[in-house]
């Protein structure tokens, strides 16, 4: 009677042969998952290679303090890249920046500090303003240092012979001239007055383009 009950239990509810196979498969899956978790832990726990990026922008001093608005966005971009599993997964970006105070001479001094002080910087963000970027960019050419400005709009920096490693995320000032001309033609205006700061030589390029 007991044998019949065992046979009934095996056949109707949980066949012993199937149970053995299921248990074997379960052990295989558990072993595979444990192995995968150990491998993942080793990969994730491996130290990342640091990539150092320099930065120059104005945070204090006279004039525009454009670094105050830009720094949170730059830090956010660095954080997104460092947490990405698709872009540079084995690397971590380290940002080293300085306050130019919108001064060309101070910007040059800080640029050399970035160059000659460890660790080595592979790339640079800035300078922010054209008055600083002109000097720093000309000098950076000697070191083949790629740098990107988010606000320097000087038209003379379009010269790739003088600024081969300078890039920017904003258009040059003269890129607005076609729109200005369209507005003048649309309203039939023939005279134009300009208000500008005399220290910026770009104004002469703007005027000549509008003739």
Secondary structure in CASP SS format (residue, H / E / C, confidence):
PFRMAT SS
TARGET T0000
AUTHOR 0000-0000-0000
METHOD secondary structure of the structure
MODEL  1
X C 1.00
X H 1.00
X H 1.00
X H 1.00
X H 1.00
X H 1.00
X H 1.00
X H 1.00
X H 1.00
X H 1.00
X H 1.00
X H 1.00
X C 1.00
X C 1.00
X C 1.00
X H 1.00
X H 1.00
X H 1.00
X H 1.00
X H 1.00
X H 1.00
X H 1.00
X H 1.00
X H 1.00
X H 1.00
X H 1.00
X H 1.00
X H 1.00
X H 1.00
X H 1.00
X H 1.00
X H 1.00
X H 1.00
X H 1.00
X H 1.00
X H 1.00
X H 1.00
X H 1.00
X H 1.00
X H 1.00
X H 1.00
X H 1.00
X H 1.00
X H 1.00
X H 1.00
X C 1.00
X C 1.00
X C 1.00
X E 1.00
X E 1.00
X E 1.00
X E 1.00
X E 1.00
X E 1.00
X E 1.00
X E 1.00
X E 1.00
X C 1.00
X C 1.00
X C 1.00
X C 1.00
X C 1.00
X C 1.00
X C 1.00
X C 1.00
X C 1.00
X H 1.00
X H 1.00
X H 1.00
X H 1.00
X H 1.00
X H 1.00
X H 1.00
X H 1.00
X H 1.00
X H 1.00
X H 1.00
X H 1.00
X H 1.00
X H 1.00
X H 1.00
X H 1.00
X C 1.00
X C 1.00
X C 1.00
X C 1.00
X C 1.00
X C 1.00
X C 1.00
X C 1.00
X E 1.00
X E 1.00
X E 1.00
X E 1.00
X E 1.00
X E 1.00
X E 1.00
X E 1.00
X E 1.00
X C 1.00
X C 1.00
X C 1.00
X C 1.00
X H 1.00
X H 1.00
X H 1.00
X H 1.00
X H 1.00
X H 1.00
X H 1.00
X H 1.00
X H 1.00
X H 1.00
X H 1.00
X H 1.00
X H 1.00
X C 1.00
X C 1.00
X C 1.00
X C 1.00
X C 1.00
X C 1.00
X E 1.00
X E 1.00
X E 1.00
X E 1.00
X C 1.00
X C 1.00
X C 1.00
X H 1.00
X H 1.00
X H 1.00
X H 1.00
X H 1.00
X H 1.00
X H 1.00
X H 1.00
X H 1.00
X H 1.00
X H 1.00
X H 1.00
X H 1.00
X H 1.00
X C 1.00
X C 1.00
X C 1.00
X E 1.00
X E 1.00
X E 1.00
X C 1.00
X C 1.00
X C 1.00
X C 1.00
X C 1.00
X H 1.00
X H 1.00
X H 1.00
X H 1.00
X C 1.00
X C 1.00
X C 1.00
X C 1.00
X C 1.00
X C 1.00
X C 1.00
X E 1.00
X E 1.00
X E 1.00
X C 1.00
X C 1.00
X C 1.00
X C 1.00
X H 1.00
X H 1.00
X H 1.00
X H 1.00
X H 1.00
X H 1.00
X H 1.00
X H 1.00
X H 1.00
X H 1.00
X H 1.00
X H 1.00
X H 1.00
X H 1.00
X H 1.00
X C 1.00
X C 1.00
X C 1.00
X C 1.00
X C 1.00
X C 1.00
X C 1.00
X C 1.00
X C 1.00
X C 1.00
X C 1.00
X C 1.00
X C 1.00
X C 1.00
X H 1.00
X H 1.00
X H 1.00
X H 1.00
X H 1.00
X H 1.00
X H 1.00
X H 1.00
X H 1.00
X C 1.00
END
